[in-house]
Amino acid sequence: MLLEEITSVEKAKTLIGKSVFIEAKYVEEEEADFDWIGYEVIDEKHGLLGKVNGMSDNGQQVLLSLEYKGNEVILPLVEDFIKSLDEKAKRLHYQAPEGLIDIYLEGSDNSEEV
């Protein structure tokens, strides 16, 4: 049976639990997730922020978390913000959007006047 022949819910239900075969040329392999834990993040404005101690994926982008001046900082891993990457030295040179890091420092004893 070809999928093009499925034109009703009743016909579709007959496929539940059945094996499906597809030619390999139509399958895209997903890249393995890159492990950013332990990478030093160096921001253009703030300098060394610290080492990545956590990662998450919100479905739109990867988020890196690290501790900077006693505060958890979460940075979106977006190509436009990555200035360079040194995999051998495990360093990520980053340009955070204006004010992003400052948000995490507001109300903290460790905040600086900007």
C-alpha positions in Angstrom: 0.0 0.0 0.0 1.3 3.5 -0.8 0.7 6.5 1.4 -0.9 8.3 -1.5 -3.7 5.7 -1.3 -4.6 6.8 2.2 -7.5 9.1 1.8 -9.7 8.5 4.9 -9.3 8.1 8.6 -10.5 4.5 8.3 -7.7 3.6 5.9 -5.1 5.4 8.0 -6.2 3.4 11.1 -5.3 0.2 9.3 -1.6 1.3 9.4 -1.4 1.6 13.1 1.4 -0.6 14.4 2.7 -1.4 11.0 6.3 -1.1 9.9 7.2 1.7 7.5 10.2 1.5 5.1 11.8 4.4 3.4 14.8 4.8 1.1 17.9 6.0 2.9 18.3 8.9 0.6 15.2 10.5 2.1 16.4 10.3 5.7 18.3 13.2 7.2 20.6 12.3 10.2 20.3 14.6 13.1 23.6 16.0 14.3 24.8 14.9 17.7 24.3 17.5 20.4 27.5 19.4 21.2 28.5 19.4 24.8 29.2 23.0 26.0 29.7 22.1 29.7 33.1 23.2 30.9 33.6 25.8 28.1 34.7 29.2 29.3 32.5 32.0 28.0 34.2 35.3 27.3 31.9 38.2 26.5 33.1 41.2 24.5 31.9 43.7 27.1 32.1 41.9 30.4 35.2 39.7 29.8 35.4 36.2 31.3 31.9 35.2 32.5 32.8 31.8 33.7 32.4 28.1 32.7 29.2 26.7 31.3 27.7 24.5 34.1 24.4 23.6 32.4 22.6 23.4 29.1 19.0 23.2 28.0 17.1 23.3 24.7 13.8 25.3 24.6 13.0 24.0 21.2 14.0 27.2 19.5 17.7 27.3 20.6 20.2 25.9 23.1 20.6 27.8 26.3 23.8 27.9 28.3 23.9 28.6 32.0 26.8 29.7 34.0 27.5 31.5 37.2 28.8 35.1 36.9 29.4 37.3 40.0 27.4 35.0 42.1 24.4 35.0 39.8 23.1 32.4 37.4 23.2 33.8 33.8 21.4 32.1 31.0 22.7 32.8 27.5 21.0 31.9 24.2 23.4 30.1 21.9 22.6 31.9 18.7 25.0 32.1 15.8 24.9 35.9 15.7 26.2 36.1 19.3 29.1 33.7 18.8 32.2 35.6 17.8 34.6 32.7 17.8 35.0 29.2 19.2 38.2 27.5 20.2 37.3 23.8 20.7 40.9 22.9 21.7 41.0 25.5 24.5 37.3 25.1 25.2 36.6 28.8 24.9 33.6 30.5 23.5 33.9 34.2 22.6 30.5 35.7 22.8 28.8 39.0 22.3 25.7 39.1 24.5 22.8 41.4 23.3 23.0 44.8 25.0 21.8 44.7 28.5 21.2 40.9 28.7 23.9 40.1 31.3 23.1 43.3 33.2 19.6 42.0 33.8 21.0 39.1 35.8 23.1 41.5 37.9 20.4 44.0 38.8 19.6 44.0 42.5 22.7 42.0 43.3 25.4 43.2 45.7 27.9 42.3 42.9 26.3 44.6 40.3 28.4 47.4 38.8 27.2 50.7 37.6 27.0 50.6 33.8 
